[in-house]
Amino acid sequence: GDQAPLGFWDPLGLAKDKDVEVFKRRRETEIKHGRVAMFATMGYIVPEYYKFDGYLSPSMDLKFADVPNGLKALSVVPKEGWAQMLAFAGFLELVVNKKSSEPGNYGKGNFGLGNVGFGNSIQDPAKRNRQLSAELANGRLAMMAIMGMFFQDGLTGSAWGDWANYTDSPLRAFESELGV
């Protein structure tokens, strides 16, 4: 992306064909992934401090409190829950979000509340550019953060895990050596 401090940086040469439509499609994908990663990062952090009362699935007697944090939660959510999430995402993609000429802009304004009269689009061009650049940068950071949490959770058993629990580390090969 073309953003400070790197400026234009394209190590894989993805923009060398100068196809604007392909660039917009890739930028929209990057923005969507960034937004999902921001929610996912929050979804990893919040359950460490708060869980809803009540049932996630009353028919399966599954409470929110019964769902473990992190990657372990994937095996607990019923297949019907996964189908609902997939259907909701498909509904948003196919029905709610209408494409515009600007990648990631679905005409809903700031925080997606433009349809209900709140959070209309930012009109000042300088402020709008700054806010959109911040969203892009925060999305990129969130993509790295959630991947880091996934790896740490997968290796230690918790996104906040103690690395001492990761006993398969090749760095442990010399622990019993003199001076280590």
C-alpha positions, 0 to 999 in steps of 0.5 A: 500500500501507499502509506507512510512510512514506507510509501509505495511498497510492492515487493511482489509486483502486484501493481506493475500491470497498472490495472485499476480495477484489480487494484480496487478489488485487492484493496477492498479484500484487504479492507474486509480482511482488516475489518474481520481481523479487528473484530476477531482480535477483540473476540479473542480478548473480550472473553478473557474478561467477560462472557454473556450470561445465558445460553448460546444454544438452548436446544443443546444446553450450551451456555456462553460460559461453557465455551472455552476461549481461543481455538478450543472454541471452534470444536464447541460451536455446533454445526448449526451455529457455523451455518448461521454465521456463514448465512449471515456473512453471505447475506451481508455480502450479497444483499446488504453491502452494495459496491461503490466506486471506493473500495470498502465503502458501502454507503453506510457512513462512519461506523455503518450507522449512516442508514439510521441517521448517525455517523454520516460520512466524513466530509472534510477530505483531509480528515477522511483520508487520515481516518481511512489510512488509520483504518487500513493501518489498524486492519493490517496490525489486527491481521498480524495480531490475530495470526500471532494469537492463533499461533501462540494459542496453537503452540501453548494452548492459550493466546496469553499462554506461557511460552514455558508450556511449549516444550517442543521448541527447538530452542530447548535443545540446549537447555541442559548445556553448560552456560545456558 
